[in-house]
């Protein structure tokens, strides 16, 4: 089961990463878009600053914030903060937890599956409606798998990538509501990756495109991330839209 909250030691080891939370990813892959929370630039008030007597206090608070951010990013925003705090207090004060240790992970897993399933069902219904309407447009083609695509530009090259190839691409990814979750175009930096190393919708489309072509892909959830939530930007069950341009095949 995916870890929901890192251990204290992990947080301390990754403190240098937390300090760079607002940095943009340098080489994200379309198969696993990176989503990084924007830093809060608001300075703490004088009252808040005086509440921290020393670095121990500020570090304690900061760790609590990071744990909460991690929990929310995993879709656990409906949990009871008071009971989370009680669990932390019980461990720190060496009290016997109310629940047996052997059941803790199971409780988390069951709740996570329920939350993810509910969100995925809603997203899938919205995606299916969008794709049904989108398929009516004359410029949109639908493959047997359910992948939809629209040709923006046809390359002059006749070469098509094979499953074993590595390609260099520019892409711009959004949800069906227009929210941008990842874009090499916005970063001004194309990315290279194996054709077989990305989501199924990409793998299928890349092998149909010629070098120099630019297509718009409409990828149903089953050809994207399925019922998995990818960070804070891609809800479970999401239909994804990508503009993809193949710049070349790398040897």
C-alpha positions as CSV (number, residue, x, y, z in Angstrom):
1,X,0.0,0.0,0.0
2,X,1.2,3.4,-0.9
3,X,2.5,5.3,2.2
4,X,0.3,8.1,3.1
5,X,2.5,9.8,5.7
6,X,6.3,9.6,5.6
7,X,8.1,8.8,8.8
8,X,9.7,11.6,10.9
9,X,13.1,10.5,9.8
10,X,12.0,10.7,6.1
11,X,10.7,14.2,6.6
12,X,14.0,15.3,8.1
13,X,16.0,13.7,5.3
14,X,13.8,15.5,2.8
15,X,13.9,18.8,4.5
16,X,16.0,20.3,1.7
17,X,13.3,19.2,-0.8
18,X,10.6,20.8,1.3
19,X,12.5,24.0,1.2
20,X,12.1,24.0,-2.6
21,X,8.4,23.2,-2.7
22,X,7.7,26.0,-5.1
23,X,10.3,25.0,-7.7
24,X,9.0,23.9,-11.1
25,X,9.9,20.3,-12.2
26,X,12.8,20.2,-14.6
27,X,12.0,17.0,-16.4
28,X,8.6,15.6,-15.7
29,X,7.3,12.6,-17.6
30,X,3.8,12.6,-19.2
31,X,3.4,9.1,-17.7
32,X,3.6,10.6,-14.2
33,X,3.1,14.4,-14.2
34,X,4.7,16.1,-11.2
35,X,2.5,18.4,-9.3
36,X,4.2,20.7,-6.9
37,X,2.4,22.9,-4.4
38,X,2.9,26.6,-4.7
39,X,4.7,28.1,-1.7
40,X,2.8,30.3,0.6
41,X,4.6,33.7,0.3
42,X,2.6,35.3,3.2
43,X,4.8,36.2,6.1
44,X,3.8,35.0,9.5
45,X,2.2,37.7,11.7
46,X,4.1,39.0,14.7
47,X,1.7,37.1,17.0
48,X,2.5,33.9,15.2
49,X,6.2,34.5,15.3
50,X,6.2,35.2,19.1
51,X,4.2,31.9,19.6
52,X,7.4,30.0,18.6
53,X,9.9,30.3,21.4
54,X,12.7,28.6,19.3
55,X,13.5,26.5,16.3
56,X,12.0,23.4,18.0
57,X,8.6,25.1,18.0
58,X,8.8,26.3,14.5
59,X,10.1,23.0,13.2
60,X,7.3,21.2,15.0
61,X,4.7,23.4,13.4
62,X,6.3,23.1,10.0
63,X,6.3,19.3,10.2
64,X,2.6,19.4,11.0
65,X,1.9,21.5,8.0
66,X,3.9,19.2,5.7
67,X,2.1,16.1,7.0
68,X,-1.3,17.8,6.5
69,X,-0.4,18.9,3.0
70,X,0.7,15.3,2.2
71,X,-2.5,13.9,3.6
72,X,-4.7,16.3,1.6
73,X,-2.7,15.6,-1.6
74,X,-3.6,11.9,-1.3
75,X,-7.3,12.8,-1.1
76,X,-7.7,12.4,2.6
77,X,-9.1,15.9,3.2
78,X,-12.2,14.5,4.8
79,X,-10.4,12.9,7.8
80,X,-10.9,14.2,11.3
81,X,-8.0,16.5,12.3
82,X,-8.7,16.0,16.0
83,X,-8.3,12.3,15.7
84,X,-5.2,12.6,13.7
85,X,-3.8,14.8,16.4
86,X,-4.9,12.2,19.0
87,X,-3.0,9.5,17.2
88,X,0.1,11.7,17.1
89,X,-0.2,12.6,20.8
90,X,-0.7,8.9,21.8
91,X,2.5,7.9,20.0
92,X,4.6,10.9,21.3
93,X,3.4,10.3,24.9
94,X,3.9,6.5,24.7
95,X,0.3,5.7,25.2
96,X,-1.1,2.4,23.8
97,X,-3.0,3.2,20.6
98,X,-6.7,2.6,20.7
99,X,-6.5,0.4,17.6
100,X,-4.2,-2.6,17.3
101,X,-1.1,-1.9,15.2
102,X,-2.0,-4.8,12.8
103,X,-5.3,-3.0,11.8
104,X,-3.9,0.5,11.2
105,X,-2.8,0.1,7.6
106,X,-6.0,-1.7,6.8
107,X,-8.1,1.1,8.2
108,X,-6.2,3.6,6.0
109,X,-6.4,1.4,2.9
110,X,-10.2,0.8,3.2
111,X,-10.9,4.5,3.6
112,X,-8.5,5.5,0.8
113,X,-10.2,3.0,-1.6
114,X,-13.6,4.3,-0.7
115,X,-12.7,8.0,-1.2
116,X,-10.8,7.2,-4.5
117,X,-13.7,5.1,-5.8
118,X,-16.2,7.9,-5.2
119,X,-14.1,10.5,-6.9
120,X,-13.2,8.2,-9.8
121,X,-16.9,7.4,-10.5
122,X,-17.8,11.1,-10.7
123,X,-14.8,11.9,-12.9
124,X,-15.5,9.0,-15.2
125,X,-19.1,10.0,-15.8
126,X,-18.0,13.6,-16.6
127,X,-15.3,12.2,-18.9
128,X,-17.7,9.9,-20.7
129,X,-20.1,12.8,-21.4
130,X,-17.3,15.0,-22.6
131,X,-15.9,12.3,-25.0
132,X,-19.4,11.5,-26.3
133,X,-19.9,15.1,-27.3
134,X,-16.3,15.5,-28.6
135,X,-16.7,12.4,-30.9
136,X,-19.4,14.3,-32.8
137,X,-17.0,16.8,-34.1
138,X,-15.9,16.1,-37.7
139,X,-12.2,16.7,-37.0
140,X,-12.1,14.1,-34.2
141,X,-11.3,10.5,-34.9
142,X,-11.8,7.6,-32.4
143,X,-9.8,4.4,-32.3
144,X,-11.0,1.0,-31.2
145,X,-9.5,1.5,-27.8
146,X,-11.6,4.6,-27.2
147,X,-8.7,7.1,-27.8
148,X,-9.8,10.2,-29.5
149,X,-7.4,12.4,-31.5
150,X,-7.4,15.5,-33.7
151,X,-4.6,16.3,-36.2
152,X,-3.3,19.9,-35.6
153,X,-0.3,19.6,-37.9
154,X,1.0,16.8,-40.2
155,X,4.7,16.4,-40.3
156,X,6.6,16.2,-43.5
157,X,8.5,13.2,-42.3
158,X,7.0,9.7,-43.0
159,X,8.7,8.0,-40.1
160,X,6.6,6.8,-37.3
161,X,8.0,5.8,-33.8
162,X,8.0,2.2,-32.9
163,X,7.3,0.7,-29.5
164,X,11.0,0.2,-28.9
165,X,11.9,3.8,-29.8
166,X,12.7,6.8,-27.7
167,X,11.1,10.1,-28.8
168,X,11.6,13.8,-28.1
169,X,8.3,15.6,-27.7
170,X,6.6,18.9,-26.6
171,X,3.3,18.5,-24.9
172,X,0.6,20.5,-23.0
173,X,-1.7,18.6,-20.7
174,X,-5.1,19.7,-19.3
175,X,-8.1,18.2,-17.6
176,X,-11.4,18.5,-19.5
177,X,-12.3,21.7,-17.5
178,X,-9.1,23.3,-18.9
179,X,-6.9,23.1,-15.8
180,X,-3.3,22.7,-16.9
181,X,-1.5,20.0,-14.9
182,X,1.7,19.7,-16.8
183,X,3.3,21.3,-19.9
184,X,6.7,21.1,-21.4
185,X,5.6,24.0,-23.7
186,X,5.1,26.3,-20.7
187,X,8.5,25.3,-19.4
188,X,10.1,25.8,-22.8
189,X,11.8,22.5,-22.5
190,X,10.9,19.4,-24.6
191,X,11.2,15.9,-23.0
192,X,12.5,12.6,-24.2
193,X,11.1,9.2,-23.1
194,X,10.5,5.7,-24.3
195,X,7.3,5.1,-26.3
196,X,6.6,2.2,-24.1
197,X,7.2,4.2,-20.9
198,X,4.1,6.4,-20.9
199,X,0.4,6.0,-20.4
200,X,-1.4,3.7,-22.8
201,X,-3.1,6.6,-24.7
202,X,0.2,8.2,-25.4
203,X,1.8,4.9,-26.5
204,X,-1.0,4.2,-28.9
205,X,-1.0,7.7,-30.4
206,X,2.8,8.1,-30.8
207,X,3.0,5.0,-33.0
208,X,0.4,6.4,-35.4
209,X,2.0,9.9,-35.6
210,X,4.9,10.8,-37.9
211,X,7.8,12.9,-36.8
212,X,7.0,16.6,-37.0
213,X,3.3,16.0,-36.4
214,X,1.2,17.6,-33.7
215,X,-2.0,16.0,-32.5
216,X,-4.5,16.7,-29.8
217,X,-5.3,13.6,-27.8
218,X,-8.4,13.0,-25.7
219,X,-7.6,10.1,-23.4
220,X,-10.2,8.3,-21.4
221,X,-9.3,7.4,-17.9
222,X,-8.8,3.7,-18.7
223,X,-6.0,4.7,-21.1
224,X,-4.5,7.2,-18.6
225,X,-4.3,6.6,-14.9
226,X,-7.5,4.7,-14.3
227,X,-8.8,5.1,-10.7
228,X,-5.5,6.4,-9.4
229,X,-5.2,10.0,-8.3
230,X,-2.0,11.5,-9.5
231,X,-0.8,14.1,-7.0
232,X,-3.1,17.0,-6.3
233,X,-3.7,18.0,-10.0
234,X,-5.2,14.8,-11.6
235,X,-8.2,13.4,-9.8
236,X,-8.9,9.7,-10.0
237,X,-10.8,8.6,-13.1
238,X,-9.9,11.7,-15.1
239,X,-10.1,12.0,-18.8
240,X,-7.0,13.9,-20.0
241,X,-6.3,16.2,-23.0
242,X,-2.8,16.5,-24.4
243,X,-1.4,18.5,-27.3
244,X,1.6,16.4,-28.4
245,X,4.2,17.2,-31.0
246,X,6.9,14.7,-32.0
247,X,10.2,16.6,-32.5
248,X,12.3,13.5,-33.3
249,X,13.3,10.0,-32.6
250,X,16.4,9.5,-30.5
251,X,18.9,6.8,-31.3
